């Protein structure tokens, strides 16, 4: 069975898409720890990030770098934090989180629920910076 991320990439599940190329896909996390929290995933469904081929692994990090620069520009944050957890969805993914303090990277805190209009506005602002 395809992962939820594979279904998002295929267009079966809606998302706030930011960017894609031949190997990677970026979209807003629907339960963000901060506004602009983004997921970068490989289009190839691989559970563990270190099981990706060298080419896909390197392409994913290069893609994430471009998306992170756009997030930083669009949100005005101090830095974009990066983490790879990968336990909740068995499809490799990188979390990019706009940060103004270290506590912005606390995944144990209650996740945000943002209205769809705000999510779309954030997505549009980030896409405009890509």
C-alpha positions as CSV (number, residue, x, y, z in Angstrom):
1,X,0.0,0.0,0.0
2,X,1.3,3.4,-0.9
3,X,2.3,5.8,1.9
4,X,0.3,8.9,2.5
5,X,3.2,10.9,1.0
6,X,3.1,8.8,-2.2
7,X,-0.6,9.5,-2.4
8,X,0.0,13.2,-1.9
9,X,2.6,13.2,-4.7
10,X,0.2,11.3,-7.0
11,X,-2.5,13.9,-6.4
12,X,-4.8,11.5,-4.6
13,X,-4.7,13.6,-1.4
14,X,-4.7,17.4,-1.5
15,X,-1.8,19.3,-0.1
16,X,-0.3,22.8,0.0
17,X,2.4,22.0,-2.6
18,X,5.4,24.3,-2.7
19,X,7.7,22.7,-5.3
20,X,8.7,19.6,-7.1
21,X,11.2,18.3,-9.5
22,X,11.9,14.9,-11.1
23,X,13.0,13.4,-7.8
24,X,11.6,15.4,-4.9
25,X,8.4,17.1,-3.7
26,X,7.8,19.7,-1.0
27,X,4.6,20.6,0.8
28,X,3.4,22.3,4.0
29,X,3.0,20.0,7.0
30,X,-0.8,20.1,7.9
31,X,0.1,19.9,11.6
32,X,3.0,22.3,11.8
33,X,5.1,23.1,14.8
34,X,5.5,26.6,13.3
35,X,3.8,28.4,10.4
36,X,5.7,27.4,7.2
37,X,6.8,24.0,8.5
38,X,7.5,22.1,5.3
39,X,8.1,18.4,4.4
40,X,10.5,17.5,1.7
41,X,10.1,13.9,0.4
42,X,11.7,11.8,-2.4
43,X,9.2,10.8,-5.0
44,X,10.6,7.3,-4.7
45,X,9.0,5.6,-1.7
46,X,11.8,4.6,0.6
47,X,11.2,4.3,4.3
48,X,14.7,5.2,5.7
49,X,16.5,8.2,4.4
50,X,19.9,6.5,4.5
51,X,18.5,3.7,2.2
52,X,18.1,6.2,-0.6
53,X,20.5,5.9,-3.5
54,X,23.4,8.3,-3.4
55,X,21.9,10.3,-6.3
56,X,18.4,10.5,-4.7
57,X,19.9,11.4,-1.3
58,X,22.1,14.2,-2.7
59,X,19.2,15.5,-4.9
60,X,16.9,15.6,-1.9
61,X,19.3,17.7,0.2
62,X,20.0,20.1,-2.7
63,X,16.2,20.4,-3.2
64,X,15.7,21.0,0.5
65,X,18.3,23.7,0.5
66,X,16.4,25.6,-2.2
67,X,13.1,25.2,-0.4
68,X,14.7,26.3,2.9
69,X,16.0,29.5,1.3
70,X,12.5,30.3,0.1
71,X,11.0,29.6,3.5
72,X,13.6,31.9,5.2
73,X,12.9,34.7,2.7
74,X,9.1,34.3,2.9
75,X,8.8,34.0,6.7
76,X,11.6,36.3,7.8
77,X,12.7,33.8,10.3
78,X,16.2,33.8,11.8
79,X,17.0,30.3,10.4
80,X,15.3,27.2,9.0
81,X,15.8,24.2,11.3
82,X,16.2,20.8,9.8
83,X,15.3,17.4,11.3
84,X,14.8,13.9,10.0
85,X,12.6,11.8,12.3
86,X,10.7,9.5,10.0
87,X,8.8,7.3,12.5
88,X,5.3,8.5,11.9
89,X,5.2,8.0,8.1
90,X,7.3,5.2,6.6
91,X,8.5,7.4,3.7
92,X,11.7,9.3,4.0
93,X,11.2,13.0,4.7
94,X,13.0,16.1,5.9
95,X,11.3,18.6,8.1
96,X,12.1,22.3,7.4
97,X,10.9,24.5,10.3
98,X,11.1,28.3,10.3
99,X,12.9,29.2,13.6
100,X,13.3,32.3,15.7
101,X,14.3,30.3,18.8
102,X,15.3,26.7,19.6
103,X,11.9,26.0,21.1
104,X,10.4,26.4,17.6
105,X,11.9,22.9,16.9
106,X,10.1,21.2,19.8
107,X,8.1,18.4,18.2
108,X,6.7,17.4,21.5
109,X,4.7,20.6,21.8
110,X,1.1,20.8,20.6
111,X,1.0,21.1,16.9
112,X,-0.7,24.1,15.3
113,X,-4.0,24.0,13.4
114,X,-4.1,26.8,10.9
115,X,-7.0,27.8,8.8
116,X,-6.8,26.8,5.2
117,X,-6.7,30.4,4.0
118,X,-3.6,31.0,6.2
119,X,-2.0,27.7,4.9
120,X,-2.6,28.7,1.3
121,X,-1.2,32.2,2.0
122,X,1.9,30.8,3.5
123,X,2.3,28.4,0.6
124,X,1.9,31.2,-1.9
125,X,4.5,33.4,-0.2
126,X,7.0,30.5,-0.1
127,X,6.4,29.6,-3.8
128,X,6.9,33.3,-4.8
129,X,10.4,33.0,-3.3
130,X,11.4,29.9,-5.2
